[in-house]
Amino acid sequence: MKVLLVNAYVKSGGASLAARRLCTALNGAGTDARLLVQNTEGIDDPLLLLTNDRWARWRPLLDAAPVLPWRKRRSPHWGNAWLNNSTAREAIRDFSPAITHLHWVNHGMLSIGDVSHLQGPVVWTLHDEWTFTGGCHYRPHGCRGFRERCGRCPELNSRREHDLSRWNWKRKKGLWEKANFMVVTPSRWLAEIAQSASLLAGRRIEVIPNAVDTSLFHPMGRAMSRALLGLRPEVPLFLFGAHGALTDWRKGMDLWRRVLPVVAERFPGAEAMLAGTPVGTLGEAPLPVHELGILTAERMALAMATADAVVVPSRMENLPNMVAESLACGTPVAAFAVGGIPEMIQPGETGFLAQPHDPMDLADGVCQLLARGETMREACISFAKNAYSPEAVVRRHLDLYGSLMGESRS
């Protein structure tokens, strides 16, 4: 079976990791799978296909053009998907897949119109909410516009009924009326929201989590891993790491900062690790913080295996790789009970769920895990293996592909 996964990037963001890991796992299971991208980000991998579009570097800027006049919008994250990409469509057609599997296709990778022209069974894994909104990737809390037809968009800070969100919603509604795609969500949380979206009414929706590279993210000796990072073997350590934590309000770095003085007071001697931000950006802190900088996947796995606890202070998440990877390393997680995170953490067994967005409660969870996280190690490993191992995840995808091909033949 030939499967083509489609994602804008190779390594930027959680969707890129998920798509690449699934592509590798599919090939390991005997499937002829490739990952089509418009930017390889310097990665040389025989499983990658490139759109070879001479406009690729400019597409993210061109795609953003319609939102630029909305200067008072809430965040910079917005997708219009208005610019057609014939090179991407041609690459898909030339590969001639039995299954086309879309992931994150914004930044000009595929337009709304491009999606409507895809042939054969199409699977679309949602890594955020963009597919069923008028352009935002994550809705402001309480927004229900996606259930009808958007407009008066709080993300745009708009009071106009016929604003950019309504324009995008109408384009999706008209062009996707007969588009042949079904939806996969990594979390039940996102599936429940998607089921209430007017743009996905009547579409099949399945829940399949993202895979973790368990050959990379796995338990290792704490003494050895700490020695490799230059850390003392006996000190209680907790880790916070996130891609774009300095600029993405959702990642909750400000909430993590408020956790630090509480942990310093309640758990004297504890130290923290910070990953994903340039070294030297934190400034003063009430306890020792080891700034690890921007890490490779190998170094991040080492940091997770080193920690006694991993902290995920996100205000909003789908099914964060950080949690799944930490559990695969045998390290329990303290996080807010938001999005799909409650599906990943078993309180008292694999981590701690704090009241959203209460840093005092999250700090209490960190202290609990520092005190007894070692006793949760085996439960973390077992849960991650059953839920997120490549073997478990690829088996569910192959079952889905088989059912879709059977429907297509009939």
Secondary structure, 3 states (H helix, E strand, C coil): CEEEEECCECCCCHHHHHHHHHHHHHHHCCCEEEEEECECCCCCCCCEEECCCCCCCCHHHHHHHHHCCCCCCCCCCECCCCCCCHHHHHHHHHHCCCEEEECCCCCCCCCHHHHHCCCCCEEEECCCCHHHCCCECCCCCCCCHHHCCCCCCCCCCCCCCCCHHHHHHHHHHHHCCCCCCEEEECCHHHHHHHHCCHHHCCCCEEECCCCCCCCCCCCCCHHHHHHHHCCCCCCCEEEEECCCCCCCHHHCHHHHHHHHHHHHHHCCCCEEEEECCCCCCCCCCCCCEEEEECCCHHHHHHHHHHCCEEEECCCCCCCCHHHHHHHHCCCCEEEECCCCHHHCCCECCCEEEECCCCHHHHHHHHHHHHHHHHHHHHHHHHHHHHHHCHHHHHHHHHHHHHHHHHHHHC
